[in-house]
Amino acid sequence: MVLTCTDADTALPALLTAFPAARDIEVAGGSLEEAFLELTAAGETTGPDDAPGAMGVTR
């Protein structure tokens, strides 16, 4: 499972509260390519991840 969010300090405790059996969690920053795409996508709406603190989950 991949969790994408803008606020890992909030997302991680919420994840562990909802799924206390979760193990082997890795936290990583975005890549340079992801940052570039985010910055150059000015004005585009891609969904709920646009809101501050929003979380998206991909399985």
MDTraj code that builds the backbone (N, CA, C; nanometers):
import mdtraj as md
import numpy as np

residues = "MET VAL LEU THR CYS THR ASP ALA ASP THR ALA LEU PRO ALA LEU LEU THR ALA PHE PRO ALA ALA ARG ASP ILE GLU VAL ALA GLY GLY SER LEU GLU GLU ALA PHE LEU GLU LEU THR ALA ALA GLY GLU THR THR GLY PRO ASP ASP ALA PRO GLY ALA MET GLY VAL THR ARG".split()
xyz = np.array([
    [0.0848, -0.1157, 0.0000],
    [0.0000, 0.0000, 0.0000],
    [0.0899, 0.1226, 0.0000],
    [0.0511, 0.2238, -0.0746],
    [0.1245, 0.3501, -0.0782],
    [0.0303, 0.4596, -0.0304],
    [0.0731, 0.5357, 0.0671],
    [-0.0027, 0.6489, 0.1194],
    [0.0698, 0.7756, 0.0765],
    [0.0001, 0.8630, 0.0078],
    [0.0574, 0.9901, -0.0344],
    [-0.0129, 1.1007, 0.0417],
    [0.0654, 1.1869, 0.1075],
    [0.0037, 1.2945, 0.1850],
    [0.0956, 1.4149, 0.1890],
    [0.0420, 1.5245, 0.2393],
    [0.1209, 1.6461, 0.2540],
    [0.1620, 1.6710, 0.3984],
    [0.1137, 1.5898, 0.4917],
    [0.1440, 1.6082, 0.6334],
    [0.1644, 1.4721, 0.7004],
    [0.2857, 1.4194, 0.6893],
    [0.3154, 1.2875, 0.7453],
    [0.3032, 1.2852, 0.8976],
    [0.3260, 1.3988, 0.9630],
    [0.3159, 1.4047, 1.1087],
    [0.1735, 1.3791, 1.1560],
    [0.0759, 1.4102, 1.0739],
    [-0.0640, 1.3838, 1.1061],
    [-0.1074, 1.2488, 1.0507],
    [-0.0630, 1.2179, 0.9297],
    [-0.1065, 1.0958, 0.8617],
    [-0.0595, 0.9690, 0.9318],
    [0.0641, 0.9670, 0.9778],
    [0.1193, 0.8455, 1.0381],
    [0.0460, 0.8050, 1.1656],
    [0.0231, 0.8958, 1.2608],
    [-0.0542, 0.8561, 1.3789],
    [-0.1967, 0.8121, 1.3429],
    [-0.2580, 0.8791, 1.2452],
    [-0.3937, 0.8400, 1.2036],
    [-0.3925, 0.7002, 1.1424],
    [-0.2909, 0.6705, 1.0632],
    [-0.2781, 0.5382, 1.0023],
    [-0.2629, 0.4310, 1.1101],
    [-0.1773, 0.4571, 1.2080],
    [-0.1537, 0.3584, 1.3132],
    [-0.2737, 0.3424, 1.4058],
    [-0.3522, 0.4471, 1.4218],
    [-0.4754, 0.4365, 1.5003],
    [-0.5773, 0.3506, 1.4273],
    [-0.5892, 0.3727, 1.2964],
    [-0.6867, 0.2982, 1.2160],
    [-0.6416, 0.1543, 1.1902],
    [-0.5109, 0.1335, 1.1798],
    [-0.4556, 0.0006, 1.1488],
    [-0.3431, -0.0316, 1.2470],
    [-0.3761, -0.0639, 1.3725],
    [-0.2724, -0.0851, 1.4739],
    [-0.1792, -0.2024, 1.4447],
    [-0.2192, -0.2926, 1.3579],
    [-0.1338, -0.4069, 1.3249],
    [-0.0365, -0.3755, 1.2109],
    [-0.0366, -0.2526, 1.1603],
    [0.0528, -0.2151, 1.0499],
    [0.1986, -0.2322, 1.0925],
    [0.2788, -0.2888, 1.0038],
    [0.4204, -0.3132, 1.0322],
    [0.5051, -0.2755, 0.9118],
    [0.6340, -0.2631, 0.9335],
    [0.7312, -0.2336, 0.8281],
    [0.6938, -0.1084, 0.7499],
    [0.6640, -0.0006, 0.8210],
    [0.6244, 0.1259, 0.7595],
    [0.7502, 0.2020, 0.7180],
    [0.7496, 0.2523, 0.5973],
    [0.8589, 0.3348, 0.5472],
    [0.8048, 0.4727, 0.5143],
    [0.8795, 0.5755, 0.5520],
    [0.8419, 0.7131, 0.5212],
    [0.9523, 0.7711, 0.4344],
    [0.9134, 0.8304, 0.3215],
    [1.0120, 0.8871, 0.2296],
    [0.9596, 1.0181, 0.1740],
    [1.0498, 1.1077, 0.1464],
    [1.0138, 1.2343, 0.0828],
    [0.9928, 1.2130, -0.0654],
    [0.9298, 1.3087, -0.1268],
    [0.9059, 1.3016, -0.2705],
    [1.0345, 1.3183, -0.3488],
    [1.0326, 1.2738, -0.4713],
    [1.1494, 1.2860, -0.5572],
    [1.1539, 1.4250, -0.6207],
    [1.2655, 1.4581, -0.6799],
    [1.2800, 1.5843, -0.7508],
    [1.1801, 1.5925, -0.8660],
    [1.1588, 1.4806, -0.9331],
    [1.0618, 1.4771, -1.0430],
    [0.9208, 1.5069, -0.9920],
    [0.8830, 1.4471, -0.8793],
    [0.7502, 1.4721, -0.8226],
    [0.7339, 1.6187, -0.7835],
    [0.8374, 1.6776, -0.7254],
    [0.8317, 1.8192, -0.6881],
    [0.8164, 1.9066, -0.8116],
    [0.8918, 1.8769, -0.9166],
    [0.8831, 1.9531, -1.0409],
    [0.7424, 1.9437, -1.1007],
    [0.6885, 1.8235, -1.1065],
    [0.5542, 1.8058, -1.1625],
    [0.4491, 1.8786, -1.0800],
    [0.4639, 1.8773, -0.9493],
    [0.3698, 1.9477, -0.8616],
    [0.3778, 2.0983, -0.8840],
    [0.4986, 2.1499, -0.8945],
    [0.5167, 2.2940, -0.9132],
    [0.4719, 2.3416, -1.0508],
    [0.4898, 2.2594, -1.1527],
    [0.4547, 2.3012, -1.2884],
    [0.3104, 2.2707, -1.3243],
    [0.2367, 2.2099, -1.2347],
    [0.0962, 2.1786, -1.2601],
    [0.0067, 2.2910, -1.2087],
    [0.0554, 2.4132, -1.2114],
    [-0.0199, 2.5283, -1.1593],
    [-0.1584, 2.5362, -1.2221],
    [-0.2580, 2.5474, -1.1357],
    [-0.3945, 2.5624, -1.1830],
    [-0.4662, 2.4334, -1.2152],
    [-0.3961, 2.3228, -1.2182],
    [-0.4599, 2.1937, -1.2463],
    [-0.5151, 2.1366, -1.1170],
    [-0.6310, 2.0783, -1.1241],
    [-0.6914, 2.0122, -1.0091],
    [-0.6843, 1.8625, -1.0327],
    [-0.6196, 1.7925, -0.9382],
    [-0.6027, 1.6486, -0.9562],
    [-0.6853, 1.5673, -0.8583],
    [-0.7557, 1.6311, -0.7679],
    [-0.8388, 1.5553, -0.6750],
    [-0.8184, 1.5968, -0.5321],
    [-0.8554, 1.5093, -0.4378],
    [-0.8548, 1.5444, -0.2960],
    [-0.7164, 1.5707, -0.2386],
    [-0.6100, 1.5293, -0.3061],
    [-0.4752, 1.5526, -0.2541],
    [-0.4372, 1.7000, -0.2621],
    [-0.5183, 1.7825, -0.3293],
    [-0.4867, 1.9238, -0.3433],
    [-0.5051, 2.0011, -0.2127],
    [-0.5885, 1.9524, -0.1239],
    [-0.6169, 2.0230, 0.0006],
    [-0.5013, 2.0060, 0.0986],
    [-0.4694, 2.1113, 0.1761],
    [-0.3625, 2.0969, 0.2760],
    [-0.3943, 1.9837, 0.3727],
    [-0.2955, 1.8966, 0.3943],
    [-0.3129, 1.7852, 0.4865],
    [-0.3915, 1.6684, 0.4296],
    [-0.4293, 1.6781, 0.3019],
    [-0.5092, 1.5706, 0.2413],
    [-0.4261, 1.4456, 0.2244],
    [-0.4949, 1.3316, 0.2228],
    [-0.4264, 1.2046, 0.2062],
    [-0.4906, 1.1275, 0.0924],
    [-0.4085, 1.0571, 0.0173],
    [-0.4572, 0.9695, -0.0867],
    [-0.3964, 0.8321, -0.0646],
    [-0.4696, 0.7288, -0.0926],
    [-0.4202, 0.5933, -0.0721],
    [-0.4279, 0.5174, -0.2034],
    [-0.3183, 0.4505, -0.2362],
    [-0.3128, 0.3655, -0.3547],
    [-0.2786, 0.2253, -0.3094],
    [-0.3522, 0.1278, -0.3548],
    [-0.3221, -0.0118, -0.3178],
    [-0.2560, -0.0810, -0.4334],
])
top = md.Topology()
chain = top.add_chain()
for i, resn in enumerate(residues, 1):
    res = top.add_residue(resn, chain, resSeq=i)
    for name in ("N", "CA", "C"):
        top.add_atom(name, md.element.get_by_symbol(name[0]), res)
traj = md.Trajectory(xyz[None], top)
